[in-house]
Amino acid sequence: MNHYIAKLIFNINIDNGKNISQFDEQTRMIEAQNLEDAFFKARLKGKEEEGHFLNKNDKQVSWEFIDVTELYSLDKAEDGEQLYSNTYESEDPHSYINSAKQKSMVIQTFFLSFA
């Protein structure tokens, strides 16, 4: 089996579209024989995770799978190789930097022995 990284995109619709559109980008590891199988397996996974439920405010929430937008082979990856990149624009760069540092601190506190 080969290993792949797939990006799946979901549309989150709350209260029949009365709220701001939300999209969830998920990065998933997929095991498959080849790239084509990985693509279809990732698509199937996305379709399986579509659903509807009521949130805590009794608003209807639906998760609609859009598609697989990226697919990379991990079996050819080398130590330190970039797997994913995303560029953000922010009107408040200090807030973004503080948020990134807080997320790093959570990892250090809960998962690393040297923290």
ChimeraX attribute file (.defattr): number of C-alpha atoms within 10 A of each C-alpha:
attribute: neighborCount
match mode: 1-to-1
recipient: residues
	/A:1	9
	/A:2	14
	/A:3	19
	/A:4	23
	/A:5	20
	/A:6	22
	/A:7	20
	/A:8	21
	/A:9	20
	/A:10	21
	/A:11	17
	/A:12	20
	/A:13	19
	/A:14	20
	/A:15	13
	/A:16	10
	/A:17	13
	/A:18	8
	/A:19	10
	/A:20	9
	/A:21	10
	/A:22	13
	/A:23	15
	/A:24	14
	/A:25	13
	/A:26	12
	/A:27	15
	/A:28	14
	/A:29	16
	/A:30	22
	/A:31	18
	/A:32	17
	/A:33	11
	/A:34	13
	/A:35	17
	/A:36	11
	/A:37	13
	/A:38	23
	/A:39	23
	/A:40	13
	/A:41	16
	/A:42	25
	/A:43	19
	/A:44	14
	/A:45	15
	/A:46	21
	/A:47	16
	/A:48	10
	/A:49	12
	/A:50	15
	/A:51	12
	/A:52	14
	/A:53	12
	/A:54	12
	/A:55	12
	/A:56	7
	/A:57	6
	/A:58	9
	/A:59	12
	/A:60	15
	/A:61	17
	/A:62	20
	/A:63	21
	/A:64	19
	/A:65	22
	/A:66	16
	/A:67	17
	/A:68	20
	/A:69	12
	/A:70	13
	/A:71	21
	/A:72	19
	/A:73	18
	/A:74	16
	/A:75	10
	/A:76	10
	/A:77	13
	/A:78	8
	/A:79	5
	/A:80	6
	/A:81	9
	/A:82	8
	/A:83	11
	/A:84	10
	/A:85	5
	/A:86	4
	/A:87	5
	/A:88	6
	/A:89	7
	/A:90	9
	/A:91	7
	/A:92	8
	/A:93	11
	/A:94	10
	/A:95	11
	/A:96	14
	/A:97	11
	/A:98	11
	/A:99	12
	/A:100	11
	/A:101	11
	/A:102	12
	/A:103	12
	/A:104	11
	/A:105	14
	/A:106	12
	/A:107	11
	/A:108	13
	/A:109	12
	/A:110	9
	/A:111	10
	/A:112	10
	/A:113	7
	/A:114	6
	/A:115	10
